[in-house]
Amino acid sequence: MTFVKSYTNDEMLENDVKTLKDKDIHSKDIYVLSHDDDRTARIVKNTELQGIDYNKQDIGEDFEKQGDELREKLRELGISDEDAREYEEDMDEGKVFLIVKDDKAKSALG
């Protein structure tokens, strides 16, 4: 199951990543995604985790619009087309998403 949570406050997201790490959720299952590559990179740096900067992962395609690329990345993480469209619209409004592919995330952050 894929756990998704949106944030407007980067510090809260970083604290939640720390909580996940403390609950032994592996960094390879934790992703951060936003419209702003610099913001995403800053969050990744502040959490001191390797491998969660999903914005930097090349998905092997060229996209005309960043929104199309973000929706495709969301779909690759197991998000439905409908939810991917909704989340990408939220990113347009400045939200950043924490996406976790570990069932323990819901109980850790729920």
LOBA-823570 format. One line per 2 residues: number of its first residue (from 1); their letters; for each residue x, y, z of N, C-alpha, C. Coordinates in nm, 4 decimals. Layout:
N
NUM	A	X Y Z X Y Z X Y Z ~ ...
//
This chain:
110
1	MT	0.0837 -0.1186 0.0000 0.0000 0.0000 0.0000 0.0883 0.1251 0.0000 ~ 0.0466 0.2249 -0.0744 0.1203 0.3506 -0.0830 0.0546 0.4531 0.0075
3	FV	0.1341 0.5107 0.0975 0.0873 0.6143 0.1899 0.1271 0.7500 0.1319 ~ 0.0324 0.8440 0.1288 0.0571 0.9761 0.0732 0.0089 1.0812 0.1723
5	KS	0.0924 1.1824 0.1951 0.0547 1.2935 0.2820 0.1100 1.4215 0.2211 ~ 0.0276 1.5261 0.2194 0.0716 1.6539 0.1637 0.1075 1.7511 0.2752
7	YT	0.1970 1.8427 0.2411 0.2465 1.9403 0.3383 0.2582 2.0772 0.2729 ~ 0.2411 2.1796 0.3536 0.2775 2.3146 0.3139 0.3971 2.3607 0.3958
9	ND	0.4239 2.2915 0.5053 0.5333 2.3251 0.5958 0.6430 2.2198 0.5825 ~ 0.7581 2.2620 0.5306 0.8673 2.1674 0.5068 0.9207 2.1071 0.6361
11	EM	0.9228 2.1854 0.7423 0.9744 2.1352 0.8696 0.8894 2.0197 0.9213 ~ 0.7576 2.0308 0.9061 0.6695 1.9211 0.9489 0.6977 1.7949 0.8665
13	LE	0.7178 1.8115 0.7373 0.7494 1.6975 0.6517 0.8815 1.6347 0.6954 ~ 0.9822 1.7171 0.7208 1.1123 1.6660 0.7637 1.1010 1.5907 0.8965
15	ND	1.0190 1.6406 0.9878 0.9974 1.5705 1.1152 0.9299 1.4356 1.0922 ~ 0.8352 1.4313 0.9989 0.7689 1.3042 0.9690 0.8660 1.2047 0.9050
17	VK	0.9576 1.2526 0.8204 1.0579 1.1633 0.7625 1.1450 1.1055 0.8735 ~ 1.1812 1.1881 0.9706 1.2594 1.1399 1.0847 1.1813 1.0330 1.1611
19	TL	1.0527 1.0561 1.1814 0.9679 0.9577 1.2494 0.9681 0.8255 1.1734 ~ 0.9543 0.8332 1.0405 0.9558 0.7113 0.9595 1.0886 0.6381 0.9741
21	KD	1.1959 0.7143 0.9712 1.3293 0.6558 0.9863 1.3417 0.5883 1.1228 ~ 1.2905 0.6534 1.2274 1.2939 0.5969 1.3621 1.2103 0.4699 1.3734
23	KD	1.1113 0.4549 1.2855 1.0246 0.3357 1.2852 1.0788 0.2286 1.1908 ~ 1.2050 0.2443 1.1499 1.2729 0.1469 1.0645 1.2116 0.1320 0.9261
25	IH	1.1551 0.2398 0.8737 1.1092 0.2393 0.7355 1.2285 0.2815 0.6506 ~ 1.2632 0.1993 0.5547 1.3837 0.2175 0.4744 1.3693 0.3378 0.3808
27	SK	1.4767 0.4127 0.3654 1.4746 0.5325 0.2811 1.4383 0.5022 0.1361 ~ 1.4647 0.3805 0.0895 1.4296 0.3475 -0.0489 1.2780 0.3444 -0.0700
29	DI	1.2015 0.3420 0.0387 1.0559 0.3410 0.0301 0.9945 0.4779 0.0557 ~ 1.0790 0.5803 0.0729 1.0320 0.7148 0.1056 1.0656 0.8082 -0.0101
31	YV	0.9655 0.8828 -0.0564 0.9826 0.9747 -0.1680 0.9259 1.1109 -0.1315 ~ 0.9902 1.2146 -0.1833 0.9426 1.3511 -0.1678 0.9240 1.4058 -0.3087
33	LS	0.8097 1.4689 -0.3333 0.7798 1.5173 -0.4673 0.7123 1.6533 -0.4585 ~ 0.7639 1.7488 -0.5360 0.7033 1.8813 -0.5434 0.7345 1.9419 -0.6793
35	HD	0.6722 2.0554 -0.7073 0.6997 2.1267 -0.8323 0.8366 2.1935 -0.8309 ~ 0.8900 2.2174 -0.7129 1.0137 2.2931 -0.6973 1.1297 2.1987 -0.6673
37	DD	1.2152 2.1756 -0.7670 1.3279 2.0835 -0.7488 1.4209 2.1282 -0.6363 ~ 1.4414 2.2590 -0.6232 1.5290 2.3097 -0.5172 1.4696 2.2819 -0.3797
39	RT	1.3402 2.3010 -0.3666 1.2724 2.2727 -0.2393 1.2840 2.1249 -0.2046 ~ 1.2603 2.0404 -0.3025 1.2700 1.8968 -0.2802 1.4115 1.8591 -0.2377
41	AR	1.5105 1.9126 -0.3075 1.6496 1.8824 -0.2744 1.6852 1.9310 -0.1341 ~ 1.6339 2.0455 -0.0946 1.6599 2.0999 0.0401 1.5999 2.0082 0.1470
43	IV	1.4782 1.9595 0.1239 1.4136 1.8680 0.2188 1.4956 1.7396 0.2310 ~ 1.5394 1.6876 0.1174 1.6197 1.5652 0.1171 1.7483 1.5872 0.1965
45	KN	1.8142 1.7002 0.1727 1.9384 1.7299 0.2445 1.9129 1.7414 0.3947 ~ 1.8059 1.8098 0.4327 1.7756 1.8310 0.5742 1.7385 1.7026 0.6470
47	TE	1.6866 1.6045 0.5761 1.6481 1.4789 0.6403 1.7638 1.3812 0.6470 ~ 1.8735 1.4142 0.5801 1.9940 1.3313 0.5809 1.9660 1.1866 0.5396
49	LQ	1.8784 1.1721 0.4444 1.8495 1.0399 0.3901 1.8970 1.0333 0.2467 ~ 1.9425 0.9207 0.2072 1.9822 0.8989 0.0684 1.8659 0.8373 -0.0079
51	GI	1.8498 0.8772 -0.1311 1.7585 0.8060 -0.2199 1.6127 0.8459 -0.2138 ~ 1.5789 0.9582 -0.1480 1.4371 0.9922 -0.1457 1.4017 1.1070 -0.2386
53	DY	1.4988 1.1619 -0.3095 1.4734 1.2757 -0.3970 1.4165 1.2264 -0.5295 ~ 1.2903 1.1951 -0.5313 1.2292 1.1360 -0.6490 1.2257 1.2321 -0.7666
55	NK	1.2250 1.3648 -0.7401 1.2272 1.4599 -0.8509 1.3484 1.4395 -0.9402 ~ 1.4584 1.3928 -0.8851 1.5811 1.3775 -0.9614 1.5868 1.2445 -1.0363
57	QD	1.4976 1.1540 -1.0048 1.5001 1.0231 -1.0704 1.4520 1.0376 -1.2140 ~ 1.5311 0.9919 -1.3072 1.4951 0.9986 -1.4480 1.4017 0.8828 -1.4805
59	IG	1.2863 0.9151 -1.5353 1.1917 0.8087 -1.5686 1.1990 0.7711 -1.7160 ~ 1.3017 0.8235 -1.7850 1.3290 0.7767 -1.9198 1.2438 0.8373 -2.0287
61	ED	1.1725 0.9440 -1.9996 1.0901 1.0080 -2.1004 1.1105 1.1584 -2.0919 ~ 1.0860 1.2247 -2.2038 1.0886 1.3709 -2.2047 0.9446 1.4202 -2.2027
63	FE	0.9179 1.5160 -2.1169 0.7835 1.5700 -2.1049 0.7859 1.7181 -2.1386 ~ 0.6822 1.7635 -2.2076 0.6730 1.9052 -2.2411 0.6440 1.9881 -2.1170
65	KQ	0.5633 1.9347 -2.0280 0.5224 2.0091 -1.9087 0.5641 1.9334 -1.7840 ~ 0.6054 2.0082 -1.6827 0.6474 1.9464 -1.5570 0.5321 1.8690 -1.4940
67	GD	0.4108 1.9196 -1.5066 0.2948 1.8514 -1.4494 0.2777 1.7115 -1.5047 ~ 0.3018 1.6949 -1.6349 0.2911 1.5622 -1.6962 0.3946 1.4672 -1.6357
69	EL	0.5154 1.5187 -1.6162 0.6219 1.4366 -1.5583 0.5893 1.3978 -1.4145 ~ 0.5399 1.4943 -1.3360 0.5058 1.4653 -1.1959 0.3939 1.3618 -1.1869
71	RE	0.2925 1.3751 -1.2730 0.1838 1.2763 -1.2713 0.2365 1.1369 -1.3060 ~ 0.3279 1.1286 -1.4020 0.3846 0.9985 -1.4386 0.4647 0.9402 -1.3223
73	KL	0.5414 1.0228 -1.2539 0.6169 0.9746 -1.1383 0.5225 0.9239 -1.0300 ~ 0.4126 0.9945 -1.0081 0.3134 0.9501 -0.9097 0.2556 0.8149 -0.9505
75	RE	0.2227 0.7993 -1.0775 0.1678 0.6715 -1.1252 0.2697 0.5591 -1.1046 ~ 0.3985 0.5878 -1.1290 0.5016 0.4852 -1.1097 0.5152 0.4453 -0.9630
77	LG	0.4739 0.5342 -0.8743 0.4784 0.5033 -0.7308 0.3505 0.4348 -0.6827 ~ 0.2611 0.4025 -0.7752 0.1412 0.3285 -0.7398 0.0185 0.4136 -0.7153
79	IS	0.0236 0.5397 -0.7564 -0.0898 0.6310 -0.7383 -0.1803 0.6207 -0.8603 ~ -0.3113 0.6180 -0.8387 -0.4069 0.6089 -0.9496 -0.4005 0.7361 -1.0349
81	DE	-0.4453 0.7255 -1.1596 -0.4470 0.8411 -1.2495 -0.5252 0.9570 -1.1895 ~ -0.6412 0.9267 -1.1334 -0.7263 1.0309 -1.0756 -0.6559 1.1013 -0.9600
83	DA	-0.5974 1.0232 -0.8685 -0.5263 1.0826 -0.7555 -0.4027 1.1587 -0.8022 ~ -0.3328 1.1061 -0.9027 -0.2131 1.1729 -0.9545 -0.2489 1.3114 -1.0077
85	RE	-0.3605 1.3226 -1.0776 -0.4046 1.4544 -1.1276 -0.4342 1.5485 -1.0116 ~ -0.5038 1.4973 -0.9106 -0.5394 1.5788 -0.7938 -0.4140 1.6244 -0.7184
87	YE	-0.3205 1.5332 -0.6964 -0.1977 1.5672 -0.6234 -0.1139 1.6679 -0.7009 ~ -0.1079 1.6519 -0.8332 -0.0298 1.7453 -0.9140 -0.0916 1.8853 -0.9071
89	ED	-0.2236 1.8937 -0.9048 -0.2906 2.0240 -0.8889 -0.2551 2.0851 -0.7531 ~ -0.2489 2.0017 -0.6487 -0.2090 2.0504 -0.5166 -0.0647 2.1004 -0.5185
91	MD	0.0213 2.0338 -0.5952 0.1597 2.0798 -0.6073 0.1653 2.2160 -0.6770 ~ 0.0728 2.2388 -0.7714 0.0642 2.3701 -0.8362 0.0410 2.4794 -0.7332
93	EG	-0.0272 2.4443 -0.6252 -0.0597 2.5409 -0.5198 0.0469 2.5455 -0.4106 ~ 0.1610 2.4799 -0.4328 0.2721 2.4905 -0.3403 0.2871 2.3770 -0.2403
95	KV	0.2044 2.2751 -0.2510 0.2174 2.1627 -0.1578 0.3295 2.0708 -0.2021 ~ 0.3874 2.0042 -0.1046 0.4899 1.9030 -0.1286 0.4368 1.7722 -0.0710
97	FL	0.4682 1.6623 -0.1383 0.4122 1.5334 -0.0986 0.5187 1.4386 -0.0464 ~ 0.4820 1.3706 0.0609 0.5586 1.2601 0.1156 0.4862 1.1334 0.0715
99	IV	0.5574 1.0464 0.0031 0.4993 0.9233 -0.0485 0.5827 0.8077 0.0063 ~ 0.5146 0.7131 0.0714 0.5858 0.6029 0.1358 0.5262 0.4707 0.0891
101	KD	0.6129 0.3823 0.0431 0.5701 0.2511 -0.0039 0.6005 0.1467 0.1033 ~ 0.5432 0.1676 0.2207 0.5585 0.0748 0.3329 0.4316 0.0845 0.4178
103	DK	0.3710 -0.0286 0.4466 0.2452 -0.0301 0.5212 0.2586 0.0286 0.6623 ~ 0.3788 0.0294 0.7187 0.3978 0.0827 0.8534 0.3829 0.2351 0.8579
105	AK	0.3901 0.3016 0.7448 0.3849 0.4481 0.7422 0.2521 0.5014 0.7958 ~ 0.1446 0.4344 0.7627 0.0126 0.4816 0.8051 0.0019 0.4825 0.9570
107	SA	0.0469 0.3778 1.0207 0.0400 0.3748 1.1673 0.1427 0.4692 1.2296 ~ 0.2559 0.4889 1.1637 0.3604 0.5777 1.2175 0.3190 0.7245 1.2101
109	LG	0.2464 0.7609 1.1031 0.2106 0.9015 1.0834 0.0622 0.9291 1.0895 ~ -0.0181 0.8216 1.0867 -0.1630 0.8338 1.0812 -0.2187 0.9123 1.1913
//
